Amino acid sequence: MPDLTAFRDIAARVNNWGRWGAEDEIGTLNLITDEVVREAVATVRTGQRVALALPLQQRGVQTGLVPGRVNPLHTMVAVNWELFGPGFAATSDDSVTMGLQAGTHWDGLGHVSHSGHIYNGRPAESITAHRGAKFSGIETVPHIVSRGVLLDVARAHGVARLAGDHAVTPEDLDAAEELAGVRVRAGDVVLVRTGQMSLYLAGDRDGYGAPSPGLSMRCPEWFHARDVAAVATDTLPFEICPPEVENLWLVVHALHLVEMGMLQGQNWNLEELSTRCAAEGRSEFLLSAMPEPFVGATGTPVAPVAIF
């Protein structure tokens, strides 16, 4: 059994249970207020857009590292079918089988439990095979449109990609924030770039998955102190993998999703965004990252867009 002392100390400091009431199911997304959105819209100057999602395809980021999380299997169920008879319109329809967390996605608050609980003290048993998540299913998320801030940790270190054993620290986030020239504030969605995505884009699917740089368990306190609404990264595991504490897996997941009630995103393509931010000399933008509202789901595909 791994030593949980440090985890429990951090969990007590970042816990948000009851902060927005006993019935709350969306956690830190409550921080995206109308005023936050108005201020986010004010960052738009040119209207230029950068897409942050990976294409959904059968040869995607999943290689079997996470059992059952299958890449999209796309099937045509109708091809030029003259549904109402010959002579005019014909339809083509598709179906897909995939893991909801297979590609660029949000982890919902029910995605991870620890010590028998999910966010806001609800029992882990409220997630069932038949219904999925009874509480905090991804369909409860009303919107994710806010100011996005890129914290380019790799660029702050002067490298294209962090080493696979690099655990991102609060000091790294401070350095990336200084490089960005912007102060992360309440309601922001923070995108943390490690450069790991460059491996997948170059065709190294196995190397992309693990070992992987990622957030250390000290980072949740940094996000909590700034009242960040959500965090996404350009890696598959999100946190450092293998873990910084031997056999203590998913510790950052547990702190973010369970203790803080903060959504986290994985497999976000931040390469073009990094180039654009460097060229424009700014790292803030309007971010639209609406989740697909699968009822009872603990995660969802997302096609986020940064608008400059």
C-alpha positions in Angstrom: 0.0 0.0 0.0 1.5 3.4 -1.0 2.0 6.1 1.5 -1.1 8.4 1.3 0.1 11.0 3.8 1.0 13.7 1.2 -2.1 13.0 -0.8 -4.4 13.4 2.2 -2.7 16.7 3.2 -3.2 18.2 -0.3 -6.7 16.8 -0.5 -7.7 18.6 2.7 -6.4 21.9 1.3 -8.1 21.7 -2.1 -11.4 20.1 -1.2 -14.4 21.9 -2.6 -17.2 19.6 -1.3 -20.1 21.8 -0.3 -18.6 25.0 -1.6 -21.4 25.4 -4.1 -24.0 23.6 -2.1 -24.8 20.0 -1.3 -26.7 19.5 -4.6 -23.9 20.7 -6.8 -22.7 18.4 -9.6 -20.4 20.6 -11.8 -17.8 21.8 -9.3 -15.3 24.4 -10.5 -17.3 25.1 -13.7 -19.4 27.3 -11.4 -16.5 29.7 -11.6 -17.3 30.4 -15.3 -19.8 33.2 -14.6 -21.4 35.6 -17.1 -18.8 38.2 -16.2 -16.0 35.7 -16.9 -17.4 35.0 -20.3 -17.8 38.7 -21.1 -14.2 39.2 -20.3 -13.2 36.2 -22.3 -15.0 37.5 -25.4 -13.0 40.7 -25.0 -9.8 38.8 -25.8 -10.9 38.2 -29.4 -9.2 40.6 -31.8 -8.8 39.0 -35.2 -11.3 36.1 -35.2 -8.6 33.7 -36.2 -9.3 30.1 -34.9 -7.1 27.2 -33.9 -8.6 23.7 -33.6 -7.3 21.7 -30.7 -8.8 18.2 -31.3 -7.2 15.2 -32.8 -9.0 13.5 -35.7 -11.2 10.6 -34.5 -9.9 7.6 -36.4 -9.4 3.9 -36.0 -5.6 4.4 -35.7 -5.9 6.9 -32.9 -4.0 7.5 -29.7 -5.3 4.3 -28.0 -2.8 1.4 -28.2 -4.3 -0.9 -25.5 -2.6 0.9 -22.6 -6.1 1.5 -21.1 -8.1 -1.7 -21.5 -11.5 -1.2 -23.2 -10.8 2.3 -24.4 -11.1 1.6 -28.0 -10.3 3.9 -30.9 -13.3 4.9 -33.1 -14.6 2.1 -35.4 -16.4 3.9 -38.2 -19.1 2.0 -40.2 -21.2 3.2 -43.1 -24.8 2.0 -42.5 -26.2 3.6 -45.7 -24.4 4.7 -48.9 -26.3 6.8 -51.4 -29.6 5.2 -50.3 -32.6 6.5 -52.2 -34.8 6.3 -49.1 -37.9 7.8 -50.9 -37.4 6.2 -54.2 -35.3 7.0 -57.3 -35.0 10.3 -59.0 -33.7 12.8 -56.6 -32.2 12.7 -53.1 -30.1 9.9 -51.6 -28.7 9.6 -48.1 -25.5 8.2 -46.6 -25.4 7.5 -42.8 -22.6 6.5 -40.4 -22.3 4.8 -37.0 -19.3 4.6 -34.7 -18.2 2.5 -31.8 -15.6 4.1 -29.5 -14.4 4.8 -26.0 -15.8 8.2 -25.0 -12.3 9.0 -23.7 -10.5 7.6 -26.7 -9.4 10.8 -28.3 -9.4 14.5 -27.3 -11.8 14.5 -24.4 -13.0 15.8 -21.1 -12.9 13.6 -18.0 -16.2 14.0 -16.1 -16.3 14.2 -12.3 -17.5 10.6 -12.1 -14.5 9.3 -14.0 -12.5 8.6 -10.9 -13.4 7.8 -7.3 -11.3 7.2 -4.2 -12.1 5.9 -0.8 -15.6 5.1 -2.0 -16.6 8.6 -3.0 -16.9 10.9 -6.1 -17.1 14.7 -6.1 -19.2 16.3 -3.3 -19.1 13.3 -1.1 -21.4 11.2 -3.1 -21.0 7.4 -3.1 -19.0 5.7 -5.8 -21.7 3.1 -5.9 -23.9 5.7 -7.6 -22.1 4.8 -10.8 -23.7 1.6 -12.1 -23.2 -0.6 -15.2 -26.8 0.0 -16.2 -27.2 3.8 -15.7 -23.6 5.0 -15.7 -23.2 8.1 -13.5 -26.3 9.0 -11.5 -24.6 12.2 -10.3 -22.2 14.5 -12.2 -22.7 12.7 -15.5 -21.2 14.7 -18.3 -24.6 15.8 -19.5 -24.9 18.0 -16.3 -22.1 20.3 -17.7 -24.1 23.3 -19.1 -21.3 25.0 -21.0 -17.5 25.4 -21.2 -16.8 28.7 -22.9 -14.3 30.9 -21.1 -10.9 32.5 -21.3 -8.3 30.0 -22.2 -4.7 30.4 -21.1 -1.8 28.4 -22.6 0.9 27.6 -20.1 3.6 26.4 -22.4 5.9 24.5 -19.9 8.0 23.0 -22.7 8.7 26.4 -24.3 9.5 27.9 -20.8 12.1 25.2 -20.4 13.5 26.0 -23.9 12.7 22.6 -25.3 10.3 21.2 -27.9 9.2 18.4 -25.6 9.7 17.7 -21.9 11.5 14.5 -21.0 9.3 11.5 -20.3 10.1 11.6 -16.6 9.4 15.3 -16.1 6.8 15.9 -13.4 5.4 19.4 -14.0 5.6 21.4 -10.8 4.0 24.7 -9.5 7.3 26.3 -10.2 7.0 25.2 -13.8 3.5 26.7 -14.0 4.9 29.9 -12.6 7.6 30.0 -15.2 5.1 29.3 -18.0 2.8 32.0 -16.6 5.6 34.5 -16.6 6.5 33.5 -20.2 2.8 34.0 -21.2 2.8 37.4 -19.7 -0.7 36.9 -18.2 -2.0 36.1 -14.8 -4.3 33.1 -14.5 -7.5 34.1 -12.9 -10.8 32.7 -11.6 -12.9 30.9 -14.2 -10.0 30.4 -16.7 -9.5 27.1 -18.5 -5.7 26.4 -18.4 -4.0 24.4 -21.2 -0.7 22.9 -20.1 1.7 22.1 -23.0 4.5 19.5 -22.5 5.2 18.9 -26.2 4.4 15.2 -25.8 1.8 15.4 -28.5 4.6 15.9 -31.1 5.4 12.1 -30.7 1.9 11.1 -31.8 1.8 13.6 -34.6 5.1 12.2 -35.9 3.6 8.6 -35.9 5.1 7.3 -32.6 1.8 6.1 -31.0 3.5 3.9 -28.4 6.0 6.5 -27.4 3.3 9.1 -27.0 1.4 7.0 -24.4 4.1 6.3 -21.8 6.5 7.2 -20.3 5.0 10.6 -20.3 5.6 14.0 -18.7 2.6 15.3 -16.8 1.3 17.2 -13.8 2.7 16.4 -10.4 0.4 16.1 -7.4 1.6 19.5 -6.2 -0.1 21.2 -9.1 -3.7 20.9 -7.9 -2.9 23.4 -5.1 -1.7 25.9 -7.8 -5.0 25.6 -9.7 -7.0 25.7 -6.5 -5.3 28.9 -5.4 -6.2 30.6 -8.7 -9.8 29.2 -8.9 -9.2 27.6 -12.3 -12.3 26.2 -13.9 -10.8 23.3 -15.8 -7.4 22.1 -17.0 -6.3 20.2 -20.1 -3.0 18.8 -21.3 -1.4 17.4 -24.5 -0.8 13.9 -23.0 -2.6 10.7 -22.7 -2.2 10.1 -18.9 -2.6 13.8 -18.0 -0.4 13.3 -14.9 3.2 12.1 -14.8 3.4 8.5 -15.9 4.8 6.3 -14.3 3.7 8.1 -11.1 6.0 10.1 -9.0 5.1 8.1 -5.9 5.6 4.4 -6.6 2.3 2.6 -7.1 0.2 5.7 -6.4 -1.6 5.9 -9.7 -4.2 8.5 -10.7 -3.4 10.7 -7.7 -3.8 14.0 -9.7 -7.1 12.6 -11.2 -8.3 12.0 -7.6 -7.4 15.5 -6.4 -8.9 17.2 -9.5 -12.0 15.2 -10.1 -13.0 14.0 -6.7 -11.7 16.6 -4.2 -11.9 19.8 -6.3 -14.7 18.9 -8.7 -12.6 20.1 -11.6 -12.8 18.7 -15.1 -9.6 17.7 -16.9 -8.9 17.2 -20.5 -6.5 14.8 -22.3 -5.0 14.3 -25.7 -5.4 18.0 -26.7 -3.3 19.1 -29.7 -1.6 22.2 -28.5 1.2 22.3 -31.1 -0.3 24.8 -33.5 -1.6 26.8 -30.5 1.9 27.1 -29.1 3.2 28.4 -32.4 0.3 30.9 -32.7 0.7 32.2 -29.2 4.4 32.7 -29.7 3.9 34.5 -32.9 1.2 36.8 -31.5 3.0 37.4 -28.2 0.0 36.5 -26.2 -1.3 33.3 -24.6 -4.9 34.2 -23.8 -7.9 33.6 -26.1 -11.6 32.7 -26.1 -11.9 29.0 -25.7 -15.0 27.0 -26.7 -14.9 23.4 -25.5 -18.4 22.2 -25.2 -18.8 18.6 -24.1 -21.1 16.1 -25.9 -23.9 15.5 -23.5 -23.9 11.7 -23.2 -26.4 11.0 -20.4 -24.7 9.2 -17.5 -21.3 9.3 -19.1 -18.1 9.8 -17.2 -16.3 11.5 -20.1 -16.9 12.8 -23.5 -15.2 13.7 -26.8 -14.6 17.4 -27.4 -13.5 19.5 -30.3 -12.2 22.6 -28.6 -11.4 25.8 -30.6 -9.2 28.7 -29.5 -10.4 32.0 -30.9 -8.0 34.9 -31.2 
